[in-house]
Amino acid sequence: LTPYVADILRLLSPECPVNRVSVRKSAQVGLTQLGIAWVGYIIDVCPAKAMAVYPTITAVQDFNREKLQPTIEASAALRRKVRDQASRSAQGSTTLNKKFPGGS
């Protein structure tokens, strides 16, 4: 549905020599799904530390509840790697920090 997303994902791959990718876009054009795909790639294929920035804690909590966590649960590969959420354990993931082998 959004063919331009594939080009952006190619720029985000480790094989691409580009160091910075900037996108100017309007709302509701599919880039949240691109971000989730990229995070999934980092978790599954190229583990590293990564950070997503949201304007408020409520916004990131909504993103986790509505989009990221359901994606992790629906993907066997991601489900195997992302540590379960554990409110009292420093080893587990949280709403704000997903932990996986090689990164978070």
N, C-alpha and C positions, 0 to 999 in steps of 0.2 A: 504493500500500500504506500510505502514511502521509500522509493528507490534511492534517494539521496542519503539515507541513513547508512547504506552499505559503504559508500565512499568515506563517510566520517569514521565508521568502524575500522576501515582499512588504515586510516591515518593514525588510529589509536593502537595499532598492533605493534609489538616489539620489533618487527622487521622494518618498520617505516622509520626513516631517518628524522622525521619531524619531531621536534621537542615540545611544541605547544600547538594546541588545536583550539581555535575560537570559533564560535558559531553565533551568528546573529539570526534570531528567529522570532516568529510570533508565538502566541500561546497555542497549545493543543495541536502540535504538529508531529508528535511521535518521538520527541527526544527523551522523554522520561523512559520509554522502552529501550532506547539506545543506551541510556545510562545503566539500566538494569542489566542489559546484555553485556556491557563492558565490565561491570562489577562481577557478573557471573564468569566471564572469561578470566578475570584476575583470580578469582577464587579457584577455578577448576584447572586452568592451563598455565597461568603465569603468576603464581602467588607473590604478593607484595603488599606493602601497606598502601592504603588508598584512603582518600577522604572526600566526602560529599558535604557541601555546605548548604544549609537551609536557613531562611531568615529567622525562624523561631524554633524553639524546642517542640512546640505543638505541631509545626509543619513537618519536622523530621519524624515525629511519632506517628503522624497520619501516613506519611510515606511508607514507613516500616510496616504498619498494620495493614494498609490497603494494597500495597504493591510489592515491596521487597520481600517480606516474610512469606506471603503466598507464593511468590516465585520460587523461593528457596524450598518450600515444602513441596511444590509441584515438580521439582527437578531432582531426580535420584542422585545425580552427580553432585549437586550443591548440597543436598540434604546429608550426604555422607561426609562432606568436608566441613560444613559450618557447624560449630559446636552449638549444642542446645542452649537455649536461654536459661540461665540460672541466676535468680535474684541474689543469692547469698554466696555465690562462688566466684572468685576472681578468675577462674579458669573458663567459665562459660560465657556465651554471648549475652548481650543485653539489647535493648531496643536501639541504643545509640552506638553499639560497637559489636560487630559480627566478627568472631574469631574463627580462624581456620589455619591449617598447617601452612606456615610460611608467611602469614600476614594477618591483617585485620582491617 
